[in-house]
Amino acid sequence: MSSVRSRHSTKYGVASMSRILCIGGSIANLIAAHHLSSENEVTIIDVHAEIGMPCSHPGFVLELDSLNPYMTEEQMKFLNPHSNEPGFGLRSEWLTKLLALNVAEQGVNMHTRTRITSIEMKDNVYSVSFQGAGPNSKSILIFDKIIDGSTHVPPAPGGLKHTFEEALDLPSPDFGVRTEWFGGTTLTTDCTDIPEASWRFDRTGGLSEVWMEGNPSWTPQHGWIEQILSPLSFNASQRTIDAQITEGKRLFEVVT
């Protein structure tokens, strides 16, 4: 998808927009893209066929109002957040999909099923080589700035991943020290004897998410409905959707 945008004014006159790449369709990158897209040409590249799938982040938000700038009233009703004490539980993959839909409607270019094969910097611009779905989808795109959120989305099927030099030192989401966590969705009625160290919150439809650091030490009576493994922050407050929004805003500030 491409869009035609007008130039924006600065205190010194008229300046052309920056071309900004966000690698990975994480919540933080989508929030950054939302803010960047009003005055820049923004592109998101993701290795998955669909942004938001598979799920990789707990669907827990402390301040529900923090979603209002990014969701319509109808979309908030669709998310159907379930009140916990504290915070709210919702399906994070649905939130991610809606964020992706909204930034695409704002003109953000979306390239899914696309793998970056190299990034070279010359004369203060980045040449990004990529390979996408289809036989004739190898090409190069030019960007002025890049946000690297590639490690904040789940691994792609077949081990597909981006390849570029870490020495580029690109700005990326920062949630402190992260460790591997197991996350599972199960019936709320099964969550009567979960381990004390686990993190559980409820969603609508009689379902709950249960997260445990490392290997799961507990199995619900009726089994797991969904299971995922994901690196999450050691800091509990940094495992929330609120933290993703805050980090997206920070990345916006970093590159502008």
FENNORZI-V61289 format. One record per helix or strand of 2 or more residues. SS is the DSSP state (H for helix, E for strand). FROM is the first residue (numbers start at 1). TO is the last residue. If there is no record, write none. Layout:
BEGIN
SS,FROM,TO ; SS,FROM,TO
END
This chain:
BEGIN
E,8,10 ; E,13,15 ; E,19,23 ; H,27,36 ; E,41,45 ; E,60,61 ; H,64,70 ; H,73,79 ; E,82,83 ; E,88,89 ; H,92,105 ; E,109,111 ; E,115,122 ; E,125,131 ; E,138,143 ; E,145,148 ; H,150,152 ; H,157,159 ; H,166,168 ; E,178,187 ; H,188,190 ; E,199,202 ; E,207,213 ; E,226,233 ; H,236,239 ; H,241,255
END
